[in-house]
Amino acid sequence: MVVLLVFGSLALETKAATSLFTVHDAKTELVGDIYRLNANLELKLTPQALTALDNGVTLIIVLDIEVYTPGRYLWDNVLASLEQRYEIQYHTLADQYLLRNINSGSQFVYSTLDAALEALGKIRQLPILDAHLLRTERHYKVRARSRLDLSSLPVPMQLKAYISSEWWLNSGWYSWDL
């Protein structure tokens, strides 16, 4: 009975933590020969993640995107996958947050964490797939999720992060038709 209560409370903690990252209103549009993604992400950090960031730990937030055809049984056939990685750092002396797109190298500075997370949450015209790779007779879907990359944390923090549900920030997959 005690074991059931412990696992039940862990499940509730995990559900609460996972709802801090969400994907809203994601859609793709064909511009020229390239499918582009527009999405709104809501990103909120837990107190542990905020403390780590304020103490100089760089956080990596990942946007995973997959184009796939639904499988008949268990597995989907993934045609293309893309991983957009973003780095958030707090610079104490400047009292500013640096947001860097690791894939492109572009970076922006924000005076507040809320402003940095809001900017990160607005994905606009992100190229994801060349239309020539698709067959017109097939039905394609797209899914996206946002997550905190625990493996990018400093090694001494990783074990605690993997064990504590306070670090499990993951939106889960959001799917739509291509």
MDAnalysis code that builds the backbone (N, CA, C; Angstrom):
import MDAnalysis as mda
import numpy as np

u = mda.Universe.empty(534, n_residues=178, atom_resindex=np.repeat(np.arange(178), 3), trajectory=True)
u.add_TopologyAttr("name", ["N", "CA", "C"] * 178)
u.add_TopologyAttr("resid", np.arange(1, 179))
u.add_TopologyAttr("resname", ["MET", "VAL", "VAL", "LEU", "LEU", "VAL", "PHE", "GLY", "SER", "LEU", "ALA", "LEU", "GLU", "THR", "LYS", "ALA", "ALA", "THR", "SER", "LEU", "PHE", "THR", "VAL", "HIS", "ASP", "ALA", "LYS", "THR", "GLU", "LEU", "VAL", "GLY", "ASP", "ILE", "TYR", "ARG", "LEU", "ASN", "ALA", "ASN", "LEU", "GLU", "LEU", "LYS", "LEU", "THR", "PRO", "GLN", "ALA", "LEU", "THR", "ALA", "LEU", "ASP", "ASN", "GLY", "VAL", "THR", "LEU", "ILE", "ILE", "VAL", "LEU", "ASP", "ILE", "GLU", "VAL", "TYR", "THR", "PRO", "GLY", "ARG", "TYR", "LEU", "TRP", "ASP", "ASN", "VAL", "LEU", "ALA", "SER", "LEU", "GLU", "GLN", "ARG", "TYR", "GLU", "ILE", "GLN", "TYR", "HIS", "THR", "LEU", "ALA", "ASP", "GLN", "TYR", "LEU", "LEU", "ARG", "ASN", "ILE", "ASN", "SER", "GLY", "SER", "GLN", "PHE", "VAL", "TYR", "SER", "THR", "LEU", "ASP", "ALA", "ALA", "LEU", "GLU", "ALA", "LEU", "GLY", "LYS", "ILE", "ARG", "GLN", "LEU", "PRO", "ILE", "LEU", "ASP", "ALA", "HIS", "LEU", "LEU", "ARG", "THR", "GLU", "ARG", "HIS", "TYR", "LYS", "VAL", "ARG", "ALA", "ARG", "SER", "ARG", "LEU", "ASP", "LEU", "SER", "SER", "LEU", "PRO", "VAL", "PRO", "MET", "GLN", "LEU", "LYS", "ALA", "TYR", "ILE", "SER", "SER", "GLU", "TRP", "TRP", "LEU", "ASN", "SER", "GLY", "TRP", "TYR", "SER", "TRP", "ASP", "LEU"])
u.atoms.positions = np.array([
    [0.814, -1.191, 0.000],
    [0.000, 0.000, 0.000],
    [0.865, 1.265, 0.000],
    [1.941, 1.241, 0.790],
    [2.840, 2.393, 0.860],
    [3.511, 2.622, -0.487],
    [3.915, 1.540, -1.157],
    [4.556, 1.653, -2.465],
    [3.612, 2.301, -3.459],
    [2.349, 1.923, -3.441],
    [1.354, 2.495, -4.337],
    [1.197, 3.994, -4.089],
    [1.182, 4.405, -2.836],
    [1.069, 5.821, -2.517],
    [2.280, 6.612, -3.001],
    [3.466, 6.049, -2.856],
    [4.675, 6.726, -3.319],
    [4.644, 6.891, -4.825],
    [4.324, 5.817, -5.554],
    [4.278, 5.921, -7.008],
    [3.144, 6.830, -7.460],
    [2.026, 6.806, -6.750],
    [0.921, 7.696, -7.075],
    [1.294, 9.151, -6.909],
    [2.006, 9.481, -5.842],
    [2.420, 10.867, -5.644],
    [3.479, 11.276, -6.655],
    [4.363, 10.343, -7.051],
    [5.344, 10.656, -8.105],
    [4.646, 10.939, -9.425],
    [3.599, 10.187, -9.726],
    [2.858, 10.415, -10.964],
    [2.206, 11.789, -10.950],
    [1.652, 12.205, -9.815],
    [1.054, 13.528, -9.718],
    [2.110, 14.616, -9.851],
    [3.281, 14.434, -9.237],
    [4.363, 15.416, -9.363],
    [4.829, 15.515, -10.804],
    [4.956, 14.384, -11.475],
    [5.394, 14.381, -12.868],
    [4.386, 15.106, -13.742],
    [3.102, 14.859, -13.537],
    [2.070, 15.519, -14.326],
    [2.129, 17.027, -14.113],
    [2.328, 17.458, -12.889],
    [2.406, 18.891, -12.609],
    [3.617, 19.516, -13.279],
    [4.744, 18.827, -13.239],
    [5.962, 19.375, -13.833],
    [5.882, 19.401, -15.353],
    [5.295, 18.366, -15.970],
    [5.254, 18.322, -17.423],
    [4.342, 19.386, -17.997],
    [3.367, 19.871, -17.247],
    [2.458, 20.876, -17.777],
    [3.096, 22.264, -17.829],
    [4.309, 22.412, -17.321],
    [4.984, 23.702, -17.368],
    [5.512, 24.031, -18.766],
    [5.706, 23.041, -19.609],
    [6.088, 23.235, -21.005],
    [4.908, 22.763, -21.860],
    [4.399, 23.623, -22.726],
    [3.316, 23.227, -23.619],
    [3.553, 23.804, -25.013],
    [2.991, 23.124, -26.016],
    [3.024, 23.585, -27.402],
    [1.594, 23.952, -27.774],
    [1.401, 25.169, -28.298],
    [0.081, 25.651, -28.704],
    [0.108, 26.069, -30.168],
    [-1.008, 25.938, -30.822],
    [-1.226, 26.539, -32.142],
    [-0.106, 26.278, -33.141],
    [0.388, 25.084, -33.192],
    [1.444, 24.766, -34.157],
    [0.807, 24.477, -35.511],
    [1.418, 24.984, -36.552],
    [0.943, 24.716, -37.912],
    [2.105, 24.884, -38.875],
    [1.950, 24.264, -40.025],
    [2.958, 24.386, -41.073],
    [2.326, 25.051, -42.281],
    [3.155, 25.733, -43.050],
    [2.692, 26.327, -44.298],
    [3.777, 26.145, -45.352],
    [3.337, 25.992, -46.569],
    [4.262, 25.826, -47.682],
    [4.611, 27.196, -48.239],
    [5.889, 27.552, -48.166],
    [6.388, 28.825, -48.693],
    [7.430, 28.469, -49.742],
    [7.078, 28.703, -51.002],
    [7.938, 28.245, -52.090],
    [7.909, 26.731, -52.107],
    [9.051, 26.099, -51.963],
    [9.126, 24.642, -51.919],
    [9.463, 24.124, -50.521],
    [9.383, 24.971, -49.528],
    [9.780, 24.596, -48.169],
    [8.585, 24.705, -47.222],
    [8.377, 23.650, -46.443],
    [7.387, 23.713, -45.374],
    [8.027, 24.421, -44.183],
    [7.282, 25.371, -43.630],
    [7.787, 26.160, -42.510],
    [6.836, 26.023, -41.318],
    [7.426, 26.028, -40.139],
    [6.672, 25.852, -38.901],
    [6.444, 27.187, -38.206],
    [5.211, 27.384, -37.762],
    [4.850, 28.481, -36.871],
    [4.223, 27.831, -35.641],
    [4.701, 28.181, -34.462],
    [4.171, 27.583, -33.233],
    [4.345, 28.544, -32.076],
    [3.514, 28.349, -31.076],
    [3.630, 29.082, -29.826],
    [3.911, 28.080, -28.719],
    [4.975, 28.316, -27.995],
    [5.354, 27.466, -26.872],
    [5.144, 28.247, -25.580],
    [4.667, 27.557, -24.572],
    [4.601, 28.158, -23.245],
    [5.641, 27.448, -22.403],
    [6.593, 28.209, -21.891],
    [7.716, 27.642, -21.156],
    [7.813, 28.289, -19.779],
    [7.654, 27.471, -18.754],
    [7.803, 27.935, -17.372],
    [8.781, 27.007, -16.681],
    [9.687, 27.579, -15.930],
    [10.702, 26.797, -15.241],
    [10.286, 26.517, -13.798],
    [10.705, 25.381, -13.298],
    [10.451, 25.025, -11.900],
    [11.394, 25.808, -11.002],
    [11.106, 25.880, -9.694],
    [12.020, 26.586, -8.784],
    [13.454, 26.048, -8.831],
    [13.628, 24.723, -8.992],
    [14.981, 24.161, -9.058],
    [15.712, 24.640, -10.312],
    [15.024, 24.657, -11.433],
    [15.646, 25.124, -12.679],
    [15.961, 26.615, -12.598],
    [15.071, 27.385, -11.997],
    [15.318, 28.822, -11.833],
    [16.538, 29.081, -10.951],
    [16.649, 28.331, -9.864],
    [17.797, 28.482, -8.964],
    [19.093, 28.139, -9.685],
    [19.075, 27.054, -10.440],
    [20.277, 26.662, -11.185],
    [20.662, 27.746, -12.188],
    [19.685, 28.263, -12.929],
    [19.948, 29.305, -13.924],
    [20.520, 30.556, -13.253],
    [19.925, 30.964, -12.148],
    [20.403, 32.147, -11.439],
    [21.799, 31.960, -10.838],
    [22.205, 30.705, -10.676],
    [23.538, 30.416, -10.128],
    [24.551, 30.042, -11.207],
    [24.265, 30.402, -12.450],
    [25.241, 30.248, -13.513],
    [25.151, 28.983, -14.351],
    [24.154, 28.147, -14.124],
    [24.008, 26.930, -14.927],
    [23.277, 27.286, -16.224],
    [23.849, 26.892, -17.342],
    [23.219, 27.105, -18.632],
    [22.163, 26.027, -18.851],
    [20.970, 26.442, -19.275],
    [19.894, 25.497, -19.561],
    [19.717, 25.385, -21.070],
    [19.540, 24.159, -21.536],
    [19.297, 23.895, -22.960],
    [17.851, 23.455, -23.109],
    [17.106, 24.195, -23.922],
    [15.722, 23.836, -24.231],
    [15.694, 23.377, -25.676],
    [15.060, 22.225, -25.898],
    [15.054, 21.589, -27.211],
    [13.641, 21.594, -27.770],
    [13.526, 21.902, -29.056],
    [12.274, 21.763, -29.785],
    [12.475, 20.624, -30.776],
    [11.787, 19.502, -30.529],
    [11.850, 18.347, -31.425],
    [10.691, 18.427, -32.404],
    [10.973, 18.210, -33.695],
    [9.953, 18.245, -34.734],
    [10.120, 17.001, -35.592],
    [9.013, 16.333, -35.887],
    [9.034, 15.148, -36.749],
    [7.919, 15.234, -37.777],
    [8.247, 14.866, -39.006],
    [7.256, 14.691, -40.065],
    [7.142, 13.195, -40.274],
    [5.910, 12.676, -40.254],
    [5.733, 11.226, -40.279],
    [4.433, 10.835, -40.962],
    [4.342, 9.563, -41.311],
    [3.081, 8.979, -41.757],
    [2.629, 8.043, -40.639],
    [1.371, 8.159, -40.232],
    [0.894, 7.309, -39.129],
    [1.025, 5.830, -39.475],
    [1.509, 5.063, -38.516],
    [1.651, 3.625, -38.705],
    [0.331, 2.913, -38.526],
    [0.194, 1.783, -39.174],
    [-1.052, 1.019, -39.064],
    [-1.174, 0.314, -37.725],
    [-0.043, -0.030, -37.145],
    [-0.098, -0.815, -35.919],
    [0.538, -0.048, -34.762],
    [1.813, -0.193, -34.560],
    [2.441, 0.429, -33.402],
    [3.304, 1.632, -33.743],
    [4.165, 1.534, -34.731],
    [5.158, 2.565, -34.989],
    [4.786, 3.401, -36.196],
    [5.095, 4.684, -36.072],
    [4.916, 5.608, -37.191],
    [6.173, 5.579, -38.052],
    [6.011, 5.904, -39.325],
    [7.147, 5.991, -40.236],
    [7.618, 7.446, -40.268],
    [8.711, 7.741, -39.570],
    [9.230, 9.114, -39.492],
    [10.028, 9.404, -40.754],
    [9.571, 10.400, -41.488],
    [10.233, 10.795, -42.729],
    [11.381, 11.767, -42.459],
    [11.154, 12.696, -41.543],
    [12.178, 13.701, -41.238],
    [12.060, 14.108, -39.778],
    [13.207, 14.384, -39.174],
    [13.190, 14.892, -37.796],
    [14.192, 16.036, -37.688],
    [13.845, 16.973, -36.854],
    [14.663, 18.162, -36.665],
    [14.713, 18.453, -35.179],
    [15.884, 18.838, -34.705],
    [16.061, 19.195, -33.301],
    [16.627, 20.609, -33.244],
    [15.800, 21.557, -32.812],
    [16.245, 22.938, -32.621],
    [16.641, 23.083, -31.161],
    [17.850, 23.544, -30.905],
    [18.365, 23.657, -29.538],
    [18.598, 25.126, -29.204],
    [18.150, 25.507, -28.012],
    [18.285, 26.875, -27.539],
    [18.962, 26.865, -26.177],
    [19.827, 27.825, -25.966],
    [20.595, 27.922, -24.735],
    [20.185, 29.203, -24.004],
    [19.887, 29.074, -22.714],
    [19.577, 30.242, -21.892],
    [20.636, 30.342, -20.803],
    [21.228, 31.523, -20.695],
    [22.239, 31.797, -19.665],
    [21.872, 33.088, -18.948],
    [22.176, 33.130, -17.678],
    [21.998, 34.369, -16.916],
    [23.381, 34.941, -16.630],
    [23.565, 36.211, -16.983],
    [24.825, 36.897, -16.717],
    [24.615, 37.835, -15.535],
    [25.199, 37.473, -14.407],
    [24.971, 38.169, -13.153],
    [25.433, 39.621, -13.199],
    [26.629, 39.872, -13.700],
    [27.157, 41.236, -13.704],
    [26.321, 42.176, -14.560],
    [25.841, 41.684, -15.682],
    [25.021, 42.507, -16.568],
    [23.547, 42.455, -16.184],
    [23.171, 41.492, -15.343],
    [21.779, 41.274, -14.949],
    [20.893, 41.119, -16.187],
    [21.361, 40.256, -17.103],
    [20.646, 40.010, -18.351],
    [20.664, 38.521, -18.682],
    [19.698, 38.136, -19.506],
    [19.586, 36.748, -19.964],
    [19.956, 36.671, -21.435],
    [20.832, 35.746, -21.741],
    [21.261, 35.532, -23.114],
    [20.532, 34.313, -23.658],
    [19.852, 34.488, -24.769],
    [19.157, 33.396, -25.453],
    [19.862, 33.166, -26.782],
    [20.376, 31.956, -26.972],
    [21.136, 31.647, -28.184],
    [20.534, 30.433, -28.878],
    [20.314, 30.564, -30.182],
    [19.902, 29.433, -31.004],
    [21.179, 28.681, -31.354],
    [21.336, 27.486, -30.802],
    [22.566, 26.719, -30.992],
    [22.714, 26.292, -32.453],
    [21.593, 26.009, -33.132],
    [21.653, 25.562, -34.524],
    [22.160, 26.660, -35.455],
    [21.684, 27.887, -35.273],
    [22.052, 28.964, -36.193],
    [23.149, 29.873, -35.635],
    [23.315, 29.879, -34.310],
    [24.302, 30.757, -33.694],
    [23.773, 32.136, -33.366],
    [22.543, 32.448, -33.779],
    [21.997, 33.770, -33.470],
    [21.719, 33.881, -31.976],
    [21.912, 35.079, -31.446],
    [21.694, 35.279, -30.020],
    [21.089, 36.647, -29.750],
    [20.323, 36.686, -28.653],
    [19.642, 37.907, -28.251],
    [19.768, 38.048, -26.741],
    [19.737, 39.292, -26.275],
    [19.864, 39.580, -24.851],
    [18.543, 40.164, -24.361],
    [18.100, 39.699, -23.184],
    [16.841, 40.156, -22.598],
    [17.081, 40.584, -21.152],
    [16.318, 41.556, -20.718],
    [16.489, 42.061, -19.352],
    [15.787, 41.189, -18.321],
    [14.815, 40.380, -18.752],
    [14.125, 39.492, -17.821],
    [14.046, 38.082, -18.399],
    [13.915, 37.116, -17.524],
    [13.751, 35.731, -17.958],
    [12.424, 35.556, -18.680],
    [11.375, 36.204, -18.198],
    [10.071, 36.103, -18.859],
    [10.146, 36.558, -20.313],
    [10.872, 37.636, -20.563],
    [11.019, 38.140, -21.936],
    [11.786, 37.139, -22.802],
    [12.815, 36.529, -22.245],
    [13.596, 35.543, -22.993],
    [12.747, 34.306, -23.311],
    [11.997, 33.818, -22.323],
    [11.155, 32.638, -22.546],
    [10.003, 32.942, -23.507],
    [9.468, 34.156, -23.448],
    [8.406, 34.545, -24.380],
    [8.942, 34.598, -25.814],
    [10.134, 35.153, -25.982],
    [10.741, 35.198, -27.314],
    [11.024, 33.791, -27.832],
    [11.523, 32.929, -26.979],
    [11.786, 31.552, -27.363],
    [10.495, 30.834, -27.731],
    [9.407, 31.213, -27.099],
    [8.120, 30.562, -27.342],
    [7.447, 30.936, -28.643],
    [7.983, 31.893, -29.373],
    [7.395, 32.301, -30.647],
    [8.247, 31.769, -31.790],
    [7.878, 30.626, -32.290],
    [8.593, 30.019, -33.420],
    [7.917, 30.504, -34.699],
    [8.654, 31.191, -35.547],
    [8.094, 31.758, -36.763],
    [8.942, 31.366, -37.976],
    [8.262, 30.833, -38.969],
    [8.858, 30.536, -40.275],
    [10.108, 29.672, -40.176],
    [10.090, 28.685, -39.288],
    [11.220, 27.764, -39.147],
    [11.153, 26.724, -40.263],
    [12.135, 26.682, -41.170],
    [12.100, 25.689, -42.249],
    [12.283, 24.281, -41.691],
    [11.366, 23.366, -42.099],
    [11.468, 22.007, -41.575],
    [11.600, 20.933, -42.652],
    [11.105, 21.186, -43.874],
    [11.134, 20.121, -44.870],
    [10.967, 20.670, -46.270],
    [11.723, 20.091, -47.209],
    [11.584, 20.410, -48.622],
    [10.397, 19.629, -49.181],
    [9.480, 20.305, -49.866],
    [8.267, 19.674, -50.392],
    [8.573, 18.588, -51.413],
    [9.735, 18.635, -52.055],
    [10.095, 17.635, -53.058],
    [10.334, 16.253, -52.442],
    [10.492, 16.170, -51.150],
    [10.711, 14.893, -50.482],
    [9.419, 14.128, -50.223],
    [8.281, 14.773, -50.486],
    [6.984, 14.163, -50.184],
    [6.308, 13.639, -51.437],
    [5.494, 12.592, -51.235],
    [4.668, 12.077, -52.328],
    [3.259, 12.631, -52.163],
    [2.671, 13.067, -53.255],
    [1.363, 13.725, -53.190],
    [0.251, 12.783, -52.743],
    [0.388, 11.488, -52.982],
    [-0.681, 10.539, -52.645],
    [-0.668, 10.103, -51.180],
    [0.303, 10.506, -50.416],
    [0.405, 10.091, -49.015],
    [-0.093, 11.177, -48.074],
    [-0.542, 10.729, -46.903],
    [-0.995, 11.631, -45.841],
    [0.127, 11.773, -44.816],
    [0.540, 13.014, -44.562],
    [1.626, 13.283, -43.636],
    [1.131, 14.073, -42.440],
    [1.764, 13.815, -41.323],
    [1.475, 14.549, -40.093],
    [2.786, 15.110, -39.553],
    [2.652, 16.107, -38.690],
    [3.801, 16.725, -38.043],
    [3.534, 16.693, -36.541],
    [4.588, 16.506, -35.767],
    [4.470, 16.607, -34.316],
    [5.662, 17.375, -33.778],
    [5.402, 18.062, -32.688],
    [6.461, 18.871, -32.056],
    [6.321, 18.763, -30.542],
    [7.445, 18.885, -29.877],
    [7.458, 18.934, -28.417],
    [8.628, 19.802, -27.976],
    [8.496, 20.389, -26.793],
    [9.597, 21.145, -26.193],
    [10.003, 20.420, -24.918],
    [11.299, 20.489, -24.627],
    [11.798, 19.782, -23.444],
    [13.089, 20.423, -22.960],
    [13.346, 20.222, -21.670],
    [14.617, 20.634, -21.081],
    [15.585, 19.474, -21.242],
    [16.765, 19.740, -21.796],
    [17.762, 18.696, -22.028],
    [18.555, 18.456, -20.739],
    [18.215, 17.384, -20.041],
    [18.880, 17.069, -18.779],
    [20.317, 16.620, -18.981],
    [20.620, 16.016, -20.117],
    [21.977, 15.527, -20.354],
    [22.975, 16.664, -20.558],
    [22.485, 17.885, -20.793],
    [23.390, 19.024, -20.981],
    [23.716, 19.731, -19.663],
    [23.082, 19.308, -18.577],
    [23.391, 19.900, -17.272],
    [24.786, 19.474, -16.834],
    [25.409, 20.226, -15.938],
    [26.703, 19.785, -15.398],
    [26.561, 18.391, -14.774],
    [27.572, 17.575, -14.941],
    [27.532, 16.178, -14.503],
    [27.091, 16.021, -13.042],
    [27.582, 16.818, -12.100],
    [27.134, 16.627, -10.709],
    [25.627, 16.845, -10.515],
    [24.991, 17.598, -11.407],
    [23.554, 17.868, -11.280],
    [22.695, 16.832, -11.987],
    [23.266, 16.086, -12.921],
    [22.465, 15.210, -13.756],
    [21.725, 14.129, -12.975],
    [22.379, 13.478, -12.051],
    [21.723, 12.408, -11.295],
    [20.514, 12.947, -10.547],
    [20.702, 14.055, -9.852],
    [19.582, 14.661, -9.126],
    [18.462, 15.060, -10.086],
    [18.825, 15.586, -11.244],
    [17.817, 16.006, -12.221],
    [17.028, 14.815, -12.766],
    [17.712, 13.703, -13.024],
    [17.019, 12.526, -13.533],
    [16.110, 11.900, -12.475],
    [16.481, 12.033, -11.216],
    [15.690, 11.436, -10.135],
    [14.511, 12.324, -9.744],
    [14.705, 13.628, -9.745],
    [13.671, 14.562, -9.289],
    [12.731, 14.954, -10.429],
    [11.446, 14.810, -10.195],
    [10.458, 15.175, -11.215],
    [10.416, 16.688, -11.444],
    [11.016, 17.467, -10.565],
    [11.056, 18.918, -10.739],
    [11.863, 19.328, -11.974],
    [12.676, 18.443, -12.476],
    [13.498, 18.742, -13.653],
    [12.896, 18.182, -14.940],
    [11.864, 17.387, -14.863],
    [11.286, 16.741, -16.044],
    [10.347, 17.700, -16.759],
    [10.894, 18.616, -17.470],
    [10.106, 19.597, -18.211],
    [9.989, 19.136, -19.658],
    [8.792, 18.707, -20.033],
    [8.547, 18.134, -21.352],
    [7.089, 18.388, -21.699],
    [6.844, 18.957, -22.857],
    [5.471, 19.286, -23.245],
    [4.678, 18.078, -23.718],
    [5.355, 17.015, -24.096],
    [4.649, 15.929, -24.778],
    [4.431, 16.333, -26.232],
    [4.075, 15.375, -27.049],
    [3.933, 15.644, -28.483],
    [2.621, 16.355, -28.795],
    [2.679, 17.346, -29.666],
    [1.520, 18.045, -30.208],
    [1.509, 17.736, -31.708],
    [0.436, 17.140, -32.219],
    [0.402, 16.677, -33.622],
    [-0.649, 17.423, -34.428],
    [-0.396, 17.528, -35.744],
    [-1.335, 18.137, -36.682],
    [-1.007, 17.647, -38.087],
    [-1.937, 17.871, -39.022],
    [-1.727, 17.494, -40.426],
    [-0.772, 18.472, -41.093],
    [0.084, 17.929, -41.962],
    [1.056, 18.771, -42.675],
    [0.309, 19.654, -43.656],
])
